[in-house]
Amino acid sequence: MSVSSTITHGGQLPISGPAPRFGGGQRLRADLAGLSPTLVLYGAFIVLPMVFALFLSFTSWDVVGQLTWVGLSNWSRFISDPMAHNSLVVTLELAGLSWVIQTPLAMALGIFVAGKQRYRAVYAAIYILPLLMSTAGLALMWQGVLAPTFGGLAGLGNSLHLSFLNQNWLGDPRFTFFVIVGLITWQFVPFHTLIYQAGRRAIPAELYEAAKIDGAGPVQTFLHVTLPQLRYTIVTSSTLIIVGSLTYFDIIYILTLGGPNNTTEVLAMDMYNAGFVQTEFGYASVLGVVLGVLGIAVALTLVRLTGFGEMQSGQEGIS
């Protein structure tokens, strides 16, 4: 008598035998049951606010008064609003420049700190500090550093007789936009460095051994081994950089309020002014919907162009 049958006749369940198989309907119900908490939270905190914002974009509402249906008036205003057009251009420029600067920096630093030398771990621990601080705190710190007369950078320039450091960094249209991009890069490159570090460490060592046997140099190894293997890491990081750049607000609000001459007036700042300064929540909702559509479009475009959505798990099909 087998062990399985002995245990069965003893009143216990068998410990051997094939795993139970579920039909298509049962599997679907099981999947929905497992996903139901996530779906409920996603619907409550993502879908419903988006639907409500879309609804508000067709209304006029100042919170205190009565909500009034105005149809496409808010959208017509957006189409003909030069301030909104400027904010949209600045937002896209900020997103594009952030990606161009942050991606190579984060990739290089991520590959560097993925090494096993002890000093690299110490460097990574120090470098990540800006990411752990609040954006408001960082903005106030840099506001003191970049103040044109009594700021730290101006004082350093006067002490070292480096007059080019004594500039109105946050009030001169020639510099302010690039200063904002630089500060955003300084804060968020560490986060993307961690993403690239994890991606580099996930690359099998056998690939590098094979490249070395084939006589590939450092540049060839990077181009033909590291870079292709980081393909989906690049997609993930790029999506976070670009979509995140569409919603930058706090550091710009504290440092420049969108100035000077609207050179840093991004769409999120325009939305804040429309909603909380002018109490035009219908028009502010239009700007919010535009930001949401831009973010979704960027994410879907990256997924489609790179084939990220077709990536399959190596464990798929294992029973």
C-alpha angles and dihedrals in degrees: 000000000000124000090245095054092043092055090045094053088047090065097261130114116261116262095207137052136081121316115256115266124218128211123237094265094048092048091050092050091048091050092048091048091053093045097042097095091050092045092050093050092044091050094046098046104027114021100039095048090049092050091047091049090050090050092049090052088071094050142066113232136156095182093244100057132054120292109247128196110233101166115211096349094108092048092049089051091052092051091052098036111108091193091057090047091052091048091050092051092048090049092052092046090051092049094047096046091045090055094046092052103034099045100061092038094050092044093050093046092044092053090045097051091043087077120103099235112120095231090060091061090051090049091050092051091053095042094055093060096097089057091057094055125083117259091232091054092048091048092052091047093052090044088063093044095049100041106132100230111019100019125122094248092050090049091051090050092051092048094049095036090241100144094181089071091061098080135130091251095174098037105043115087089214093064112019100082092049091045089055091049090049094051092047089050092049091053102043106032090082090060093052089043088063090051092052091043090057091045092051093049090051092061109103113250089223090073091058091045090052091049090050092050089051089054098249116164126220094272094047091046091052094047097043103031114018100037097048091046090052092053097111092038088058090050092051094047093043092051092051092046097049098038091044091050090059091065103042107138118130100063091045093046093052098042106036112358085225095306165154097072090334092293090138098031100128124184092258089057091048089050091051092050092048094048108033103024102036094024092226098140094167092061091039088056089056090057091046092052090049090053091048093049091048091052093049092045092052093048094047092046093053092047092049097045095047100038090237091143091059093055109122130200117255088228095057113122095022109130 
